[in-house]
């Protein structure tokens, strides 16, 4: 879908408290150049590292990078960023993408977690299993087909995407889509849940109505997982990428590759979201 928004700059932030944030910024810049060559949008792009509430407030979209989810949540809390992050994702419903640790933070429920040791932002009605694929030594790579990706000048759409899994979580369960806290999840042992937040306006309310869409899976019969001795991996496949309205999450680390296709796809989604919000704001001013 072509998006044309003349004379508009979209600011995309990458949370820079811990983890692989600079790698995301580099791939975002590469993705923006690809979009310029394709003439797929009329936006001017600005990419920033986010460490303060004021920097977050300037953003139209945000990436939560891979790293240590517990560390990121603790630093965010001490920096006065945790509640603004929740408002960004769940009140204003701006486009947000979490990779690995970022996926954990964006889940409404996370297991294998000590009470008080991990805060969640929420936004995805899923339960994640932390470190599902095992310890650091159990890290692996797998070439997967991701049908939602398009082509770039350098890469065809049907080329497999190299997915890098490092102490990666997995989406263990799709939760019921409901307003308020995930009460049943909150009663589970070793499980933390995100607090509830109400969307702020009609655009946010529209995004909040979305249900979880599975974007990618990995077969538990893949050679990489068969060699992994940490878990038994019951079932035929693991869910490794999901989307729900404005929120997107991946178990793996696209920022640790030189393939910008997911970043290109996501920036196109951001462009459409910016257009919807701008149209809403213009209509609201005319009333």
C-alpha positions as CSV (number, residue, x, y, z in Angstrom):
1,X,0.0,0.0,0.0
2,X,1.4,3.4,-1.0
3,X,1.5,6.0,1.7
4,X,1.9,9.7,0.8
5,X,2.3,12.2,3.6
6,X,4.1,15.3,2.2
7,X,6.3,17.4,4.5
8,X,6.0,15.1,7.5
9,X,8.8,13.7,9.6
10,X,8.2,10.5,11.5
11,X,10.5,10.0,14.5
12,X,11.3,6.4,15.4
13,X,12.9,5.7,18.7
14,X,15.0,2.7,19.9
15,X,14.9,2.2,23.7
16,X,18.6,2.6,24.6
17,X,18.8,1.5,28.2
18,X,20.5,-1.8,27.6
19,X,20.9,-4.3,24.8
20,X,21.4,-4.2,21.0
21,X,19.9,-0.7,20.3
22,X,22.6,0.7,18.1
23,X,22.3,-2.3,15.7
24,X,18.6,-1.5,15.3
25,X,19.3,2.2,14.5
26,X,21.8,1.1,11.8
27,X,19.2,-1.2,10.1
28,X,16.5,1.4,10.4
29,X,18.7,3.8,8.4
30,X,19.4,1.1,5.8
31,X,15.7,0.4,5.6
32,X,14.8,4.0,5.1
33,X,17.2,4.3,2.2
34,X,15.6,1.2,0.7
35,X,12.1,2.9,1.0
36,X,13.5,6.1,-0.6
37,X,14.7,4.1,-3.6
38,X,11.3,2.4,-3.9
39,X,9.4,5.6,-3.5
40,X,7.0,3.8,-1.2
41,X,6.3,6.6,1.2
42,X,6.4,10.4,1.5
43,X,7.8,10.5,5.0
44,X,11.0,12.0,6.2
45,X,12.5,9.6,8.8
46,X,14.3,10.5,12.0
47,X,15.8,7.8,14.2
48,X,16.8,8.5,17.8
49,X,18.0,6.6,20.9
50,X,15.5,6.9,23.7
51,X,16.6,7.2,27.3
52,X,14.2,9.8,28.8
53,X,10.5,10.4,28.9
54,X,11.0,13.6,26.9
55,X,12.7,11.6,24.1
56,X,10.0,9.0,24.2
57,X,7.3,11.7,24.0
58,X,8.8,12.9,20.7
59,X,8.5,9.5,19.0
60,X,5.9,8.3,16.6
61,X,7.0,4.7,16.9
62,X,9.4,2.7,19.1
63,X,11.6,-0.4,19.1
64,X,12.4,-2.4,22.3
65,X,15.7,-4.2,21.5
66,X,17.1,-7.5,22.5
67,X,19.0,-7.7,25.7
68,X,18.1,-8.6,29.3
69,X,14.4,-7.9,29.9
70,X,14.7,-7.8,33.6
71,X,17.5,-5.3,33.4
72,X,15.7,-3.2,30.9
73,X,12.5,-3.1,33.0
74,X,14.5,-2.2,36.2
75,X,16.4,0.6,34.5
76,X,13.2,1.9,32.9
77,X,11.5,2.0,36.3
78,X,14.5,3.8,37.9
79,X,14.6,6.3,34.9
80,X,10.9,7.2,35.2
81,X,10.3,5.5,31.9
82,X,8.2,2.5,32.8
83,X,4.8,4.2,33.0
84,X,5.5,6.4,29.9
85,X,6.3,3.3,28.0
86,X,3.1,1.7,29.1
87,X,1.2,4.8,28.0
88,X,3.0,4.9,24.7
89,X,2.1,1.3,23.9
90,X,-1.3,0.8,25.5
91,X,-2.8,4.3,26.0
92,X,-1.7,6.0,22.8
93,X,-1.2,2.8,20.9
94,X,1.7,4.0,18.8
95,X,3.6,1.4,16.7
96,X,5.9,-0.6,18.9
97,X,8.2,-3.6,18.0
98,X,10.0,-5.7,20.5
99,X,12.8,-8.2,19.7
100,X,13.6,-11.0,22.1
101,X,13.7,-9.2,25.4
102,X,11.4,-6.6,23.9
103,X,8.9,-9.4,23.1
104,X,8.9,-10.4,26.8
105,X,8.3,-6.8,27.9
106,X,5.4,-6.4,25.4
107,X,3.6,-9.6,26.5
108,X,0.7,-9.4,28.9
109,X,2.0,-12.5,30.7
110,X,5.4,-14.0,31.2
111,X,6.2,-17.2,33.1
112,X,9.4,-18.6,34.6
113,X,9.6,-15.2,36.4
114,X,10.0,-14.4,40.1
115,X,7.4,-12.1,41.5
116,X,8.8,-8.6,41.8
117,X,11.8,-9.4,39.6
118,X,10.3,-8.4,36.2
119,X,7.9,-5.6,35.2
120,X,6.0,-5.9,31.9
121,X,4.7,-3.2,29.6
122,X,2.1,-5.3,27.8
123,X,0.2,-4.8,24.6
124,X,0.3,-8.3,23.2
125,X,-2.3,-10.8,24.5
126,X,0.2,-13.6,24.8
127,X,2.0,-15.6,27.4
128,X,5.7,-15.8,26.7
129,X,8.0,-18.5,28.0
130,X,11.3,-16.8,28.9
131,X,14.5,-18.4,27.7
132,X,12.4,-21.1,26.0
133,X,15.3,-22.2,23.8
134,X,17.7,-22.5,26.6
135,X,21.0,-21.0,27.8
136,X,23.5,-18.9,25.9
137,X,25.3,-22.0,24.7
138,X,22.0,-23.3,23.2
139,X,21.7,-20.3,20.9
140,X,21.1,-21.1,17.2
141,X,20.2,-19.7,13.8
142,X,17.5,-20.9,11.4
143,X,16.7,-19.8,7.8
144,X,12.9,-19.3,7.7
145,X,10.3,-18.2,5.3
146,X,8.5,-15.1,6.5
147,X,5.6,-14.6,4.1
148,X,4.8,-11.0,5.3
149,X,8.1,-9.7,4.0
150,X,8.5,-8.0,0.7
151,X,11.6,-7.5,-1.5
152,X,14.3,-4.9,-1.3
153,X,16.7,-3.7,-3.9
154,X,19.3,-6.2,-2.5
155,X,17.0,-9.1,-1.5
156,X,14.1,-11.0,-3.1
157,X,10.9,-11.5,-1.2
158,X,11.2,-15.3,-1.3
159,X,14.7,-15.5,0.1
160,X,14.7,-17.2,3.6
161,X,15.3,-14.9,6.5
162,X,18.2,-15.8,8.8
163,X,16.7,-15.8,12.3
164,X,19.1,-15.5,15.2
165,X,17.9,-16.9,18.6
166,X,19.9,-16.1,21.7
167,X,18.4,-17.2,25.0
168,X,15.1,-16.5,23.2
169,X,11.6,-16.5,24.5
170,X,8.7,-18.1,22.7
171,X,5.0,-17.3,22.5
172,X,3.6,-20.2,24.6
173,X,-0.1,-19.3,24.5
174,X,-2.4,-16.8,22.8
175,X,-4.5,-15.3,25.6
176,X,-8.2,-14.3,25.4
177,X,-8.6,-10.8,24.0
178,X,-10.1,-8.7,26.8
179,X,-10.0,-5.4,28.5
180,X,-8.4,-5.2,31.9
181,X,-5.8,-7.4,33.5
182,X,-5.3,-11.0,32.5
183,X,-6.7,-12.3,35.8
184,X,-6.3,-16.0,35.2
185,X,-2.7,-15.5,34.2
186,X,-2.1,-13.5,37.4
187,X,-3.1,-16.6,39.5
188,X,-0.4,-18.8,37.9
189,X,2.8,-19.6,39.8
190,X,6.0,-17.9,38.6
191,X,4.0,-15.7,36.3
192,X,3.8,-11.9,36.1
193,X,1.2,-9.9,34.2
194,X,1.1,-6.4,32.8
195,X,-1.2,-3.8,34.3
196,X,-4.3,-2.7,32.3
197,X,-4.5,0.7,30.5
198,X,-7.3,2.3,28.6
199,X,-6.8,3.6,25.1
200,X,-6.8,7.4,24.8
201,X,-8.7,8.2,21.6
202,X,-10.5,6.7,18.7
203,X,-7.4,5.8,16.8
204,X,-6.0,4.0,19.9
205,X,-9.4,2.4,20.6
206,X,-9.4,1.0,17.1
207,X,-5.9,-0.5,17.5
208,X,-7.0,-1.9,20.9
209,X,-9.8,-4.0,19.3
210,X,-7.2,-6.0,17.3
211,X,-6.6,-9.7,18.1
212,X,-3.3,-11.5,18.0
213,X,-2.0,-12.6,14.6
214,X,0.7,-15.3,14.3
215,X,3.3,-14.0,11.9
216,X,5.9,-16.7,12.0
217,X,6.7,-20.1,13.5
218,X,9.6,-22.5,13.6
219,X,9.2,-26.2,13.3
220,X,10.3,-28.2,16.4
221,X,11.6,-30.8,14.0
222,X,14.2,-28.4,12.5
223,X,17.8,-29.6,12.8
224,X,18.8,-26.6,15.0
225,X,16.2,-27.5,17.6
226,X,16.8,-31.2,17.4
227,X,20.4,-30.5,18.5
228,X,19.1,-28.3,21.4
229,X,19.2,-30.4,24.6
230,X,17.7,-27.8,26.9
231,X,14.0,-28.5,26.2
232,X,11.9,-31.3,24.8
233,X,9.9,-28.9,22.5
234,X,6.6,-30.6,22.5
235,X,4.3,-29.9,19.6
236,X,4.9,-29.3,15.9
237,X,6.0,-25.7,15.9
238,X,6.8,-22.8,18.2
239,X,5.4,-19.3,17.7
240,X,8.2,-16.8,17.2
241,X,6.5,-13.7,15.8
242,X,3.2,-12.1,16.6
243,X,1.3,-8.9,15.9
244,X,-1.7,-7.3,17.6
245,X,-2.7,-3.9,16.2
246,X,0.1,-1.5,16.9
247,X,2.3,-4.0,18.6
248,X,4.7,-6.4,16.9
249,X,7.0,-8.9,18.6
250,X,9.7,-11.4,17.4
251,X,11.6,-14.0,19.5
252,X,14.7,-13.6,17.3
253,X,17.1,-10.8,16.7
254,X,16.7,-9.1,13.2
255,X,19.1,-6.4,14.4
256,X,21.9,-9.0,14.5
257,X,21.8,-9.6,10.7
258,X,22.5,-7.4,7.7
259,X,19.1,-8.1,6.2
260,X,16.8,-5.0,6.5
261,X,13.6,-6.6,5.2
262,X,11.8,-6.7,8.5
263,X,12.8,-3.2,9.3
264,X,11.5,-2.1,5.8
265,X,8.2,-3.9,6.4
266,X,7.8,-2.4,9.8
267,X,8.6,1.2,8.6
268,X,5.9,0.8,6.1
269,X,3.5,-0.2,8.9
270,X,4.7,2.9,10.8
271,X,4.0,5.1,7.8
272,X,0.4,3.9,7.6
273,X,-0.1,4.4,11.3
274,X,1.3,7.9,11.1
275,X,-1.1,8.6,8.3
276,X,-4.1,7.3,10.2
277,X,-3.2,9.4,13.2
278,X,-2.6,12.5,11.2
279,X,-5.9,12.2,9.4
280,X,-7.7,11.7,12.8
281,X,-6.0,14.9,14.1
282,X,-6.9,16.9,11.1
283,X,-10.5,15.7,11.3
284,X,-10.6,16.5,15.0
285,X,-9.4,20.0,14.5
286,X,-12.0,20.7,11.8
287,X,-14.9,19.8,14.1
